[in-house]
Amino acid sequence: MIIEQEQKFKEVLSKIEGKINEQSFFNKFLELYPKVWKKHKATFSKFNRSKQFGQTIPLPKPEVSLRKEIRLWLQKQ
């Protein structure tokens, strides 16, 4: 989960030049918010390491979850 996601996504949208799609949005987000992205990936890794052996918890990879959030947000706009 990304803190203040709505505000960050609006900022990214204002900075994109040219065609707006999921890939360009994703790339610009990584460029503008590298610390947020690093924290998002670290949280995923920490959670993945904490689960007990043999248990599976369906948690999407950080790239997949961010792309899904971007896709849903862009559809609402």
MARVEXSE-389030 format. One record per atom (N, C-alpha, C): residue in one letter; x, z negated, y. Coordinates in steps of 0.2 Angstrom, whole numbers, padded with zeros to 4 digits, always signed. Each point is the difference from the previous one (the first is absolute). Layout:
REM residues N
AXZY...
This chain:
REM residues 77
M+0004+0000-0006M-0004+0000+0006M+0004+0000+0006I-0002+0004+0005I+0004+0001+0006I-0003-0004+0006I+0003-0005+0003I-0003-0003+0006I-0001+0004+0006E-0006-0001+0003E-0002+0004+0006E+0001+0008-0002Q-0003+0002-0006Q+0000+0006-0002Q-0003+0005+0005E-0006-0001+0002E-0004+0004+0004E+0004+0002+0007Q+0003-0005+0003Q+0004+0001+0006Q+0006+0004-0002K+0004-0001-0005K+0006+0004-0002K-0002+0007-0002F-0006+0001-0003F-0002+0007-0002F-0002+0004+0006K-0003-0003+0005K-0002+0003+0007K+0007+0002+0003E+0005-0004+0000E+0006+0001+0003E+0004+0006-0003V-0001+0000-0007V+0003+0006-0003V-0003+0006+0001L-0007+0000+0000L-0004+0006+0002L+0002+0003+0007S+0001-0005+0005S+0002+0003+0006S+0007+0003+0001K+0004-0002-0005K+0007+0003+0000K+0001+0006-0004I-0005+0002-0004I+0001+0006-0004I-0001+0006+0004E+0005+0005-0001E-0001+0006+0004E-0001+0006-0005G-0005+0004+0001G-0002+0005-0004G-0005-0002-0005K-0001+0003-0006K-0005-0001-0004K+0000-0007-0003I-0006-0003+0000I+0000-0007-0003I-0003+0001-0007N+0004-0003-0005N-0002+0000-0007N+0003-0007-0003E-0002-0001-0006E+0003-0006-0003E+0007-0001+0000Q+0004+0006-0002Q+0007+0000+0000Q+0003-0001+0006S-0002+0003+0006S+0003-0001+0006S-0001-0007+0003F-0006-0003-0002F-0002-0006+0002F+0005-0005-0003F+0001+0001-0007F+0004-0005-0004F+0007+0000+0003N+0003+0006+0001N+0007+0001+0003N+0001-0003+0006K-0005+0001+0005K+0000-0003+0007K+0000-0008-0001F-0005-0002-0004F+0000-0008-0001F+0006-0003-0002L+0004+0003-0005L+0006-0002-0003L+0005+0000+0006E+0000+0005+0004E+0005+0001+0006E-0002-0006+0005L-0006-0001+0002L-0002-0005+0005L+0001-0007-0002Y-0002-0001-0006Y+0000-0007-0003Y+0004-0001-0006P+0006+0001+0000P+0004-0001-0006P+0000-0008-0002K+0000-0005+0004K+0000-0007-0002K-0007-0001-0004V-0005+0003+0003V-0007-0002-0004V+0000+0003-0007W+0003+0006+0000W+0001+0004-0007W+0004-0004-0004K+0006-0003+0002K+0004-0004-0004K-0003-0006-0003K-0004-0003+0005K-0004-0006-0002K-0005+0001-0005H-0004+0006+0001H-0005+0002-0005H+0003+0001-0007K+0006+0004+0000K+0003+0001-0007K+0003-0007-0003A+0002-0004+0004A+0003-0007-0002A-0006-0004-0003T-0005+0000+0003T-0006-0003-0003T-0002+0002-0006F+0000+0007-0001F-0002+0003-0007F+0005-0002-0005S+0007+0000+0002S+0005-0002-0005S-0001-0007-0002K-0001-0004+0005K-0001-0008-0002K-0005-0001-0004F-0006+0003+0001F-0006+0000-0004F+0001+0002-0007N+0004+0006-0001N+0001+0003-0006N+0005-0005-0004R+0005-0003+0003R+0004-0004-0004R-0003-0007-0002S-0005-0002+0004S-0003-0006-0001S-0005+0000-0006K-0003+0006-0002K-0004+0000-0006K+0003-0002-0006Q-0003-0003-0005Q+0002-0002-0006Q+0001+0006-0005F+0005-0001-0004F+0002+0005-0005F-0006+0002-0004G-0002+0006-0001G-0005+0002-0004G-0007+0001+0004Q+0000-0003+0006Q-0007+0001+0003Q+0001+0006+0005T-0005+0004+0000T+0000+0006+0005T-0006-0002+0005I+0002+0002+0006I-0004-0001+0006I+0000+0007+0004P-0006+0003+0000P+0000+0006+0003P+0001+0000+0008L+0006+0001+0002L+0002+0000+0007L+0004+0006+0001P-0003+0004+0005P+0003+0007+0001P+0007-0001+0004K+0004+0004-0001K+0007+0000+0003K-0001+0001+0008P+0005-0003+0003P-0001+0000+0008P-0002+0007+0003E+0004+0005-0003E-0002+0007+0003E-0007+0002-0001V-0002-0002-0006V-0007+0002-0002V-0005-0004+0004S+0001-0006+0001S-0005-0004+0004S+0000+0002+0007L+0006+0001+0003L+0000+0002+0007L-0003+0007+0001R+0001+0005-0004R-0003+0006+0000R-0008+0000+0000K-0002-0005-0004K-0007-0001-0001K-0003-0003+0006E+0003-0005+0003E-0002-0003+0006E+0000+0006+0006I+0005+0004+0000I+0000+0005+0005I-0005+0005-0001R-0002+0002-0006R-0005+0005-0002R-0007-0003+0003L-0001-0006-0002L-0006-0003+0002L-0001-0001+0007W+0005-0002+0004W+0000+0000+0007W-0001+0006+0003L+0003+0005-0002L-0001+0007+0003L-0007+0003-0001Q-0003-0002-0006Q-0006+0003-0001Q-0005-0003+0005K+0001-0007+0001K-0005-0003+0005K+0001+0002+0007Q+0006+0003+0002Q+0001+0003+0007Q-0004+0006+0001
